């Protein structure tokens, strides 16, 4: 896929030959605004639904946690699901989600190179972590019922994919992006992906704390029951 001719695309490494590439119709700001607008709607709807209709009263932190899982469900199932299904057609496709991926690939061109790791990782993320994320949200709406903390800990397996994502690019020498670029490298590649390490990490610590507290209550109850039996 390499050539010495001048590249007719915005991706790195610059010597890549991408014959099927079609430039986006939408400007970058349009794509970014569309993504964050829909994400904001998902957050707003989840915040409202997690209030009076929730099975158990939820504080601000718990409601924000559910908003996060709703966003995960949307991004994993819709956006990453699109990539999983149409990764081979992205370069020449002009659907909005394809253009979104072509824009994001300016920060990591592996997404338009049919990279095996990317396809496998995103497929697992889309069709495993996506439904599980939505399950956490739905579980707190009647008539369902599900313990949040064990599920939250399980979902944080997405952190593992993020670690591999960063490490594989590090070992490649960050050659799939313009190293240090404020938008493409620091925002697209670093910031947006770091969210799936920082926030799940906080949820892991919180779930461990809550599970330890629940276990301590059970231990106290068991000790009291034994004392009464004596």
C-alpha positions in Angstrom: 0.0 0.0 0.0 3.0 2.3 -0.1 4.2 4.6 -2.9 6.6 7.5 -3.3 4.0 9.7 -5.0 2.6 12.7 -3.2 -0.3 11.5 -1.0 -3.8 12.6 -1.9 -5.2 11.9 1.6 -4.7 13.3 5.1 -3.5 10.1 6.8 -0.2 9.0 8.3 2.3 7.6 7.4 2.2 10.0 4.5 3.5 7.5 2.0 0.3 5.4 2.2 -1.4 4.7 -1.1 -5.2 4.8 -0.6 -6.7 4.5 -4.1 -10.3 4.2 -2.9 -10.2 7.2 -0.7 -13.0 9.8 -1.1 -12.7 13.0 0.9 -15.5 13.8 3.4 -18.4 16.0 2.3 -18.9 17.2 5.9 -16.4 19.5 7.6 -14.7 18.3 10.7 -16.7 20.6 13.0 -20.0 19.3 11.5 -19.0 15.7 12.3 -17.8 16.5 15.8 -20.8 18.6 16.6 -23.1 15.8 15.3 -21.4 13.2 17.5 -21.5 15.3 20.7 -25.0 16.4 20.1 -26.3 12.9 19.9 -24.2 12.0 22.9 -25.7 14.9 24.8 -29.2 13.7 24.0 -28.3 10.2 25.2 -27.0 11.6 28.5 -30.1 13.8 28.9 -32.5 11.0 28.3 -30.7 8.7 30.7 -30.5 11.3 33.4 -34.3 11.8 33.2 -35.1 8.1 33.1 -32.8 7.4 36.1 -34.7 9.8 38.3 -38.3 9.1 39.3 -38.7 5.8 37.3 -35.6 4.1 38.7 -36.2 1.0 40.8 -34.2 2.3 43.7 -33.5 6.0 44.5 -30.2 7.0 42.9 -27.9 9.8 43.9 -26.1 12.1 41.5 -23.0 9.9 41.2 -25.1 6.8 40.5 -27.2 8.6 37.9 -24.0 10.0 36.2 -22.6 6.4 36.2 -25.7 5.2 34.3 -25.3 8.1 31.9 -21.8 6.9 31.2 -23.0 3.4 30.6 -25.7 4.7 28.2 -23.1 6.6 26.3 -20.9 3.5 26.2 -23.9 1.5 24.8 -24.5 4.1 22.1 -20.9 4.5 21.0 -20.1 0.8 21.2 -23.2 -0.5 19.4 -23.8 2.2 16.9 -20.5 3.8 16.1 -18.1 1.0 16.7 -20.7 -1.5 15.4 -20.7 0.4 12.1 -16.9 0.2 11.9 -17.1 -3.6 12.6 -19.6 -4.1 9.8 -18.3 -1.7 7.2 -14.5 -1.3 7.9 -13.6 -2.4 4.4 -15.9 0.2 2.7 -15.0 3.2 4.9 -12.5 4.9 2.6 -15.0 5.3 -0.3 -18.2 5.6 1.6 -20.0 8.9 2.3 -22.5 7.8 5.0 -22.2 10.0 8.1 -20.8 7.3 10.3 -18.2 6.4 7.6 -17.2 10.0 7.4 -16.9 10.1 11.2 -14.5 7.2 11.1 -12.5 8.8 8.2 -12.2 12.0 10.3 -11.2 10.0 13.4 -8.6 8.1 11.4 -6.6 11.2 11.0 -5.6 10.5 14.6 -5.1 6.8 13.9 -5.0 5.5 10.3 -5.2 1.9 11.4 -9.0 2.4 11.2 -8.9 2.8 7.4 -6.2 0.2 6.8 -8.3 -2.9 7.7 -5.9 -3.5 10.6 -6.7 -7.0 12.1 -6.3 -5.9 15.7 -8.7 -2.9 15.2 -11.4 -5.0 13.6 -11.2 -7.7 16.2 -11.1 -5.3 19.1 -13.9 -3.1 17.8 -16.1 -6.1 17.1 -15.7 -7.4 20.6 -16.3 -3.9 22.0 -19.4 -3.4 19.8 -21.2 -6.7 20.3 -20.1 -7.6 23.9 -19.5 -4.4 25.8 -22.3 -2.5 24.0 -25.2 -4.7 25.0 -23.8 -5.1 28.5 -23.6 -1.4 28.9 -27.2 -1.0 28.0 -28.1 -3.9 30.3 -26.8 -1.9 33.2 -29.0 1.1 32.3 -32.1 -1.0 31.7 -31.6 -3.0 34.8 -32.4 0.1 36.9 -35.7 0.7 35.2 -38.9 -1.2 36.1 -39.6 -4.0 36.0 -36.0 -5.2 35.8 -33.5 -5.6 38.7 -29.8 -6.1 38.5 -26.9 -5.5 40.8 -24.8 -2.6 39.4 -21.5 -3.3 40.9 -20.6 -6.8 39.7 -21.8 -5.8 36.2 -19.8 -2.6 36.3 -16.7 -4.5 37.3 -17.2 -6.9 34.4 -17.8 -4.2 31.9 -14.5 -2.5 32.8 -12.8 -5.2 30.8 -13.0 -2.6 28.1 -10.0 -1.1 29.9 -7.9 -4.1 28.7 -8.7 -3.3 25.0 -7.7 0.3 25.6 -4.4 -0.7 27.1 -3.7 -2.9 24.0 -4.8 -0.1 21.8 -2.2 2.3 23.2 0.6 -0.2 23.6 0.3 -1.6 20.0 0.6 2.0 18.6 3.4 2.8 21.0 5.3 -0.3 19.7 4.7 1.0 16.1 6.3 4.3 17.0 3.0 6.3 16.8 3.4 6.2 13.1 -0.3 6.2 12.3 -0.9 9.9 13.3 0.9 13.2 13.3 2.6 12.9 16.6 1.9 15.9 18.8 -0.9 17.4 16.7 -3.4 19.1 19.1 -6.6 17.8 17.5 -5.7 14.6 15.8 -3.1 13.2 18.2 -4.0 14.7 21.6 -7.7 14.9 21.3 -8.7 12.1 18.9 -6.1 9.6 19.8 -5.1 10.3 23.4 -8.1 12.1 25.1 -11.0 10.3 23.6 -9.5 6.9 24.3 -8.1 7.7 27.7 -11.7 8.3 28.8 -12.2 4.5 28.6 -9.3 4.0 31.0 -10.0 6.8 33.6 -13.8 6.5 34.0 -13.9 2.7 34.1 -11.0 2.8 36.5 -13.0 5.0 38.8 -16.0 2.7 38.5 -13.9 -0.3 39.3 -12.6 1.3 42.5 -16.2 2.4 43.4 -17.6 -1.1 42.8 -14.9 -2.7 44.8 -15.6 -0.3 47.7 -19.3 -1.0 47.6 -18.9 -4.8 47.4 -16.5 -4.7 50.3 -19.0 -2.7 52.3 -21.8 -5.1 51.4 -19.6 -8.1 52.5 -18.7 -6.4 55.8 -22.4 -6.0 56.5 -23.0 -9.7 55.8 -20.1 -10.7 58.0 -21.5 -8.6 60.9 -24.9 -10.1 60.4 -23.4 -13.7 60.4 -21.5 -13.0 63.6 -24.6 -11.7 65.3 -26.6 -14.8 64.2 -23.9 -17.1 65.6 -23.9 -15.1 68.9 -27.6 -15.6 69.2 -27.3 -19.3 68.5 -24.9 -19.7 71.4 
